Amino acid sequence: MYKVHFENRFILLSPEPDRLQKYGLFHKFYDTKELYKVISDFQSDTKIHSINIYGPDIKYIWKIFRIYFTEVGAAGGLVKHTSGRFLFIEKKGKLDLPKGHIEQGEEPEACALREVNEECGISGHTIIKPLPDSYHTYTWEGISYLKKTSWFLMKYDGEMLIEPQIKEGITRIEWLLPEEISKIKSSAWLSLMDMINISIIKS
């Protein structure tokens, strides 16, 4: 399955209809032209919260789905302190994790480490393991982009800095215990909470 976020709405691609959640619409894949119309209509009609597009050849559907967009890559980190607390930032009025665009020739792991350093001011953090990728879309100057963010769980045993990096657009830094994370659900992106809910349980 592939879940693609349109801000706090999403399209789920699956081999069979996903009956475990309530979707605004279900759509069986037939051909490329029809799929692109579904995507375009979903982008325009923000009253539709979600669509489940399904068909047996999920790899082919995903390939065709991606061609609709201009693809870009990003990477970021979920930083776990030795105290058990996790690092969160506030950016553009939303709680988030440090992340950023992958530079030309840069590996996702290097990008994720660099972005955590630049956005949060910490150093000495190291990668433990990769986490599930996330996908979201945005439109800029009439072009629809699909951003894949590669996430990594990181460990850190230094000072828990809370001074926001204003030049990076960060307005707040918090270190939260796992039981405190539920309080950020209303102020965090849906794509972020999906990844965190899976990752913190397994960390």
N, C-alpha and C positions, 0 to 999 in steps of 0.2 A: 504494500500500500504506500501511497505517497500523499502527504498532506501539505497543501500550499496555502499560505495565509495571505489574505488581502486585508491588511491592517488586522482588525479583530473579527474578520469573517474568513471562511476557508472553503476550499474545494478539496474533497478527498477522492483520490483515484484508487479503485479496488477491483479485484477480479470478479467479485460477486457483490450484490447489494449489501451494504452494511446496515443491518437491522438493529444494531446495538445502540445507535444514537438516533435522535430525531433530526432529520434533515429538512431544509426548506424545500429541496427538490431532489428527485432521483432522475438520472439520465443514463440510458444505455448507449454506449458508444456505437455509432454506425459508420461515420466517415469523417474525414478531416474538416471539411467545410462546415458541417453541422457542429462539430466540437468547437471550432473557432467562434461560431455564433453564440454558443453557450457561454464561452469565456467572456466574450465582448458584452453580452447582455448582463452577465453577473457583475462585471466591472461597473456597468452603468447603473444597475438597480441595487442600491445599497440596502434596500428593505429585505433582500434575500440574505439570510444569515449564512447559509451553507448549501452546498450541492455535493451529492455523491455521484460521480461519474464512474461507471463500471463496465467491464468487458473482460473476456477471458485472457486476451493477450495484453496483460498490464504493461509489459516492457515496451510494446509498440505504442500503446496509448501515451505512456510517459514521454517517449521520444517525440511524438507528434505534438503533445502538449508543450514541451519545451521549445519547439521550433517557433511557436507563436510569439515568444518573448526574446529579448536580448539578454543573454545570461551574464551575470557578474558573480565574482567570488568574494567571500569574506570569511573571517575566522575570529574566534573569541574564546574566553576562558571562564569556567566556573571555578573560582579559587576557594579552596578549603584550607582554613587556618588550622594549626595543630590544636587550637582550643576547641575545634568543632564548629566554629562559625564560618559562614560563607559570605563572600564579598559581593555587594550589589552597588550599583550606581543609579543616580537619577539624571536622565538626559532628555531634553525636549518635553519635560513634564511627565515622563514615564520612568518607572523603575526598570532597570535593564542590567545586562552584564556587559563588561568591557568587550568591545569587538570593533572591527574595522575592515576596510577593503584590503584584499591581498594585492600587494604590489607586483609589478611584472618580474617574473623569475623567482618570486618568493614562495617558499613552501608554507602550507597552512599552519603548521606547528610554529614556525618562526614568526608568522604574522600574529598568531594568537598571543604568544609571549610578548611580542613588541607592543601590541595594543594594550595589554594589561599594564605594562610598565608606563606607557605614555598617558593612559587615561586615569590611572590610579596612583602613580608615583612609587609603586613598590618594585623591588628587585629581589632576585634570589628565588623566585617562584619557578617551579619545574612541573613538567607535564607528567601526570600519572597514566592517563589513558584517554583515548578518544571517546566522545559522547555522540549520541545521535545527531545527525545533521538536521538543520531546519531550513525551510524554504519560505520566502515571502516575496510579494510583488510590490512594485511601486511604479508610478508613471512620472517621467521627467521630460519636459519639452515635447510632449506628444508621443514619447517612446515608452512602451511597456517593458519593464525589466523584471527578470526573475533572479533573485539573489539566493544563492546557496551559502549558508553559513556553516562552516566546519567548527564544531565545538570540542573543547578539551577540558577534562578535569585536571586541576592543578593543585599542588600542595605548596604551602607557604608557612614559614615559622618565624617571620620577622615581625616588626612593629605593625599593628593594625592601624594604619594611617587613615584619617577621616577628613583630611583637607582636600576639598574638591579641586580638580584641575580645570579652572575656569576657561583657560585657553583651548581646552579640548571640548568645551561645551558641557562639562560635568557640573551639576549644581549641588549634588549631595552624594556622600559615600556612607554606606552602612555595612556593618558586619552582623549578620543574623544567624541565630541558632536555627536548626531545622524546624523546631516547633513554632518559631516566629514567622516562618516564611509564608504561612497561610494568610497573614495579614496584608501581604503585598498583592494578592490576587486581583483586587479591584483597581490597582494602579500599575499593572504590568501587562505587557503584550501577551496575547493568548499563545502565540508561538513559543514565547519564552517559558510560560508556565507548563506547557506540554513537555518541553525538554527537561525542565527542572524536576517536575513530578516523577519522571522516570529516573533521572540521573541521581538525585539525592537519595532516593530509596536504595539504589544499588551502590552508592559510594561508601 
